[in-house]
Amino acid sequence: MSDKKRKATSAAASRPSAKQQKLVSTKEEKKKQRAAGWLQELVNQQRSEKRDMKLNKKRLRFLSDTQKIKQGSDGVLYWMLRDHRVQDNWALIHAQRLAIKENLPLHVCVCLVVPESEVSTLRHYSFMLKGLEEVAKKCKRLDIQFHLLHGSAGEILPGFVSDHSLGAVVTDFSPLREPLQWLEDLKKKLPNDIPLIQVDAHNIVPCWVASPKLEYSARTIRGKITKLLPEFLTDFPPVEKHPYTATITAKPVDWVETLASLQVDRTVGEPEWAKPGTKAGMAMLESFIDVRLKVFDTQRNDPNAPALSQLSPWIRFGHLSAHRVALQVQQGRKSTGQSVASFIEELVVRRELTDNFCFYNKKYDSLEGAYEWAQKTLKDHAKDERPYLYTREQLENAKTHDKLWNGAQYQMVTEGKMHGFLRMYWAKKILEWTSSPEEALSIALYLNDRYELDGQDPNGFVGCMWSICGIHDQGWKERPVFGKIRYMNYKGCLRKFKVAEFEKKYCPKKL
Ligand SMILES: Cc1cc2nc3c(=O)[nH]c(=O)nc-3n(C[C@H](O)[C@H](O)[C@H](O)COP(=O)(O)OP(=O)(O)OC[C@H]3O[C@@H](n4cnc5c(N)ncnc54)[C@H](O)[C@@H]3O)c2cc1C
């Protein structure tokens, strides 16, 4: 072999083969991805590869008689109701596609309403407005007009639609009473020639597709949802820079001034741990996948263990799509199989069951919404002597004899969160320590909705109704006060986790 030839051969031998090169780059890529922010990069890449992804038409339904966009109009409007995000939002995807098809500009609006209520707090409105500020910035970059409007949709949107000469209104879906009323009002007042289209952007399987009726329990809805996941748990296409610029532009929003002017209870402040917005939600998801997911299955019932996703506030406000969460978590399936399955059960089956309950049961927050057996058993035991009786104020101030309960309540008031296992114990003790199940439910809902950052959500209504009125549950051994409602006690908690450790951390100094 000549010197020249030998040199070339040895150089080739030390050079990695194409296959080896691929291995090296995937390893490097993986390392790079593991650095903070890898998830967002990965998701951006995945989305851009799915530009042609179709929207499943079953996700939407027409609430108007007309289905055709008004001819000669100047734009399409997405009334953003529940899902406060730009990407991974099927309602906005649909609105943009509709607008592009007709060569029209795209507008997004939020109708801000602050009910006069004890549960309208700075904690919730600050999280919401800061999330919306991020939405407005993203819209601007994409040449989509973002309007923050003050008032309910029925009152202000008909005028807004006509002033801006809009040809169609798209909105998202919430099963709760007030948003349904706003939608009903809008439906009545919107001109007949403007289509009103609702897209379920919150559930992976649209609520009306998952089931046409009130489901009895997780057992009865699980199979229906699971069967439909291959059809609905698909990738998202991106919302892209809009190709048609609006002639009437949105008024800029002074976010600081808006938050300062809201009539909300400022004594319930913003928690440190949860930063609002999609970006912060993605960071929380990333840390879940990296760190906590692997122990989710084995440690999720231990309030001292960092095992849960902590994602509920971002999902509640729509900053993060549960659909996106499911897609990304499933990609880690190999190493964390059982944890992924347990997590999907909570995120998809249990969560989507709560929308089913609120959508098909108008009495979703009242004892009358419970099954007959549960109403009867609670009535039978209404006069039972309670071991302790506390007022709402005593409970609110964490002044009971039970250090564990007080600690959970303290964490909720100060941090805006409570571990899922303790939420059940917490609500059941309210049933045990107040004078009637009606009072217990009303106090539990008040505290939950006022202090939990993820409160005022179908999950909260169902969580309290499950604990106090046995919905989605079965009858258990009969006992005082609870009747046949499932019982929980302090001793049971001692068996599950290190109660003293939790009490030491959270038992209130002073509220
Ligand atoms: C009395 C009571 C009150 C509750 N109040 C609320 C509430 O106001 N808002 C709220 O979002 N959840 C509520 N839950 C449900 C559940 O406790 C929380 O969703 C969960 O603790 C949130 O923490 P995480 O995001 O770390 O949950 P993870 O365990 O990591 O679960 C991931 C997601 O799945 C969903 N999920 C988890 N558990 C449930 C469940 N039991 N039912 C329905 N969806 C679930 C949530 O969207 C959650 O973010 C309540 C439960 C009870 C018993």
The ligand as a MOL file (V3000), in Angstrom:
LIG
                    3D

  0  0  0     0  0            999 V3000
M  V30 BEGIN CTAB
M  V30 COUNTS 53 58 0 0 0
M  V30 BEGIN ATOM
M  V30 1 C -61.4720 18.4120 47.8630 0
M  V30 2 C -60.7370 18.5010 46.5610 0
M  V30 3 C -60.6270 19.7180 45.9320 0
M  V30 4 C -59.9440 19.8310 44.7160 0
M  V30 5 N -59.8780 21.0510 44.1220 0
M  V30 6 C -59.2670 21.1790 42.9110 0
M  V30 7 C -59.2600 22.4330 42.2450 0
M  V30 8 O -59.8130 23.4180 42.7180 0
M  V30 9 N -58.6230 22.4980 41.0420 0
M  V30 10 C -57.9910 21.4190 40.4840 0
M  V30 11 O -57.4250 21.5320 39.3920 0
M  V30 12 N -58.0250 20.2160 41.0910 0
M  V30 13 C -58.6340 20.0590 42.2790 0
M  V30 14 N -58.6650 18.8370 42.8790 0
M  V30 15 C -58.1090 17.6590 42.1730 0
M  V30 16 C -56.6280 17.3420 42.4770 0
M  V30 17 O -56.4440 17.2380 43.8460 0
M  V30 18 C -55.6930 18.4050 41.8940 0
M  V30 19 O -55.9450 18.5660 40.5140 0
M  V30 20 C -54.2310 18.0360 42.0520 0
M  V30 21 O -53.9330 17.8550 43.4060 0
M  V30 22 C -53.3640 19.1620 41.4740 0
M  V30 23 O -52.0090 18.9110 41.6760 0
M  V30 24 P -51.0680 18.4710 40.4860 0
M  V30 25 O -51.2450 19.3930 39.3340 0
M  V30 26 O -49.7110 18.3280 41.0500 0
M  V30 27 O -51.7010 17.0770 40.1160 0
M  V30 28 P -51.1070 15.7560 39.4430 0
M  V30 29 O -51.3820 14.6490 40.3960 0
M  V30 30 O -49.7450 15.9400 38.9560 0
M  V30 31 O -52.1100 15.5230 38.2150 0
M  V30 32 C -51.9500 16.1540 36.9450 0
M  V30 33 C -53.2210 16.8570 36.5610 0
M  V30 34 O -54.3010 15.9410 36.5060 0
M  V30 35 C -55.4880 16.5700 36.9610 0
M  V30 36 N -55.9510 15.8850 38.1670 0
M  V30 37 C -55.2070 15.3310 39.1450 0
M  V30 38 N -55.9860 14.7740 40.0970 0
M  V30 39 C -57.2470 14.9870 39.7050 0
M  V30 40 C -58.5080 14.6570 40.2580 0
M  V30 41 N -58.6300 13.9790 41.4000 0
M  V30 42 N -59.6110 15.0380 39.5990 0
M  V30 43 C -59.5280 15.7000 38.4460 0
M  V30 44 N -58.3600 16.0470 37.8650 0
M  V30 45 C -57.2380 15.7000 38.4890 0
M  V30 46 C -55.1380 18.0110 37.2710 0
M  V30 47 O -55.4170 18.8070 36.1380 0
M  V30 48 C -53.6570 17.9360 37.5360 0
M  V30 49 O -52.9670 19.1330 37.3050 0
M  V30 50 C -59.3580 18.6900 44.1140 0
M  V30 51 C -59.4820 17.4480 44.7510 0
M  V30 52 C -60.1580 17.3630 45.9550 0
M  V30 53 C -60.2870 16.0310 46.6210 0
M  V30 END ATOM
M  V30 BEGIN BOND
M  V30 1 1 1 2
M  V30 2 1 2 3
M  V30 3 2 2 52
M  V30 4 2 3 4
M  V30 5 1 4 5
M  V30 6 1 4 50
M  V30 7 2 5 6
M  V30 8 1 6 7
M  V30 9 1 6 13
M  V30 10 2 7 8
M  V30 11 1 7 9
M  V30 12 1 9 10
M  V30 13 2 10 11
M  V30 14 1 10 12
M  V30 15 2 12 13
M  V30 16 1 13 14
M  V30 17 1 14 15
M  V30 18 1 14 50
M  V30 19 1 15 16
M  V30 20 1 16 17
M  V30 21 1 16 18
M  V30 22 1 18 19
M  V30 23 1 18 20
M  V30 24 1 20 21
M  V30 25 1 20 22
M  V30 26 1 22 23
M  V30 27 1 23 24
M  V30 28 2 24 25
M  V30 29 1 24 26
M  V30 30 1 24 27
M  V30 31 1 27 28
M  V30 32 2 28 29
M  V30 33 1 28 30
M  V30 34 1 28 31
M  V30 35 1 31 32
M  V30 36 1 32 33
M  V30 37 1 33 34
M  V30 38 1 33 48
M  V30 39 1 34 35
M  V30 40 1 35 36
M  V30 41 1 35 46
M  V30 42 1 36 37
M  V30 43 1 36 45
M  V30 44 2 37 38
M  V30 45 1 38 39
M  V30 46 1 39 40
M  V30 47 2 39 45
M  V30 48 1 40 41
M  V30 49 2 40 42
M  V30 50 1 42 43
M  V30 51 2 43 44
M  V30 52 1 44 45
M  V30 53 1 46 47
M  V30 54 1 46 48
M  V30 55 1 48 49
M  V30 56 2 50 51
M  V30 57 1 51 52
M  V30 58 1 52 53
M  V30 END BOND
M  V30 END CTAB
M  END
